[in-house]
Amino acid sequence: MNEGNTFYTNKQRKIKGEDEMIEDVKKVLDTIRPNLQADGGDVELVEVGEDGVVKVKLVGACGHCPMSTMTLKMGIERTLKEKVPGVKEVISV
């Protein structure tokens, strides 16, 4: 269903406008960031696509850590999907 800039999924969850979604993603990343920084890493937001794909860059220790995929999918992606309606996937670039 599409009403202007308001979109609904099959579950009728409201997906916010693109600017609001970017701000929500930034806020959630800010809550995750201290955990990454404690291990010498960090995350940078690269892009939030209209298709719900969030592109991030893992930096510092996270950039080359063998557990970075687990951090990305089970930490960052899971948290963003739970807290920001419309996020479908998080990928590292």
N, C-alpha and C positions, 0 to 999 in steps of 0.2 A: 504494500500500500504506500502511495507517495502523495503527500500533501505539501507542495512547495518544497521546503528544505527539511521537512519532517518525514522520517522513514520509520517503518515498523517491520520487524522480523515476523516469522510465523507465530512466534510466541507473543506478539504485540508489544515487544520491548521497544521503547522509544530510543532511537539513535539520534544523538544530538547533532547540531550543525557542526561542520568541519572545524571551525575555530574553537567551539566549546569542547569538542572531542580532543583536540590538540592540548588544550589547557588541562583537561582531566588526565590525559596520559602523562603530561609533565608532572602533575601533582603526585600521581602514583609512583612514577619513577623517583621522585624526591623522597618518598617513604622507603623505597628499596635501596637507594643509593648508600646510606650509611653501612648497610651490611656488606656491600661490595667493597666500599672504601676500607673497611676493617681488615680486609684481606689484600689490600693494595691495588684494587681495581676500581672501575667505575663504568658507567653506561652513559652514552650520549644519544639523544634522540636525533635521528636523521630525517625521518619523514613519517607522516601519518597519511596513508592513502585513503581515497574515497571508498575503496573496496574493503576497508577494515584491516589492512595489513600495515603493521607498525614496523618500521625499519630502525634498528638501533646499531650502534657501534660499541662493542665491548673494548675498553681500553685498560691500560696498565696491566696488572697481573692477569686480569680477566681476558685480555686480548689473546693470550697464547696458552691459557690454562687448559689442561686436558679435560677438565670438568665444565668448560664453558658452555657446551651444548646443554648439559643438565641445568646449569644456572639459567640459561636463556629460556628453555622450554618449561621446566618445572618451577622455576622461580619467577622470572619476569613475565613470561607469557601467561602463566596460570593466574598470577595476581592481576595483570591488566584485564584479562577476560572476565574475572570475577567482579572487578570494580568499575570497568568502563564499558558500558553497552556499546556494541558495534565493533569491538576489537575481535577479529577473526583469527589472526596469526601474528606472531612476532618473529622477524628474521634479522639475522646479523649481517651487516654489509661491511 
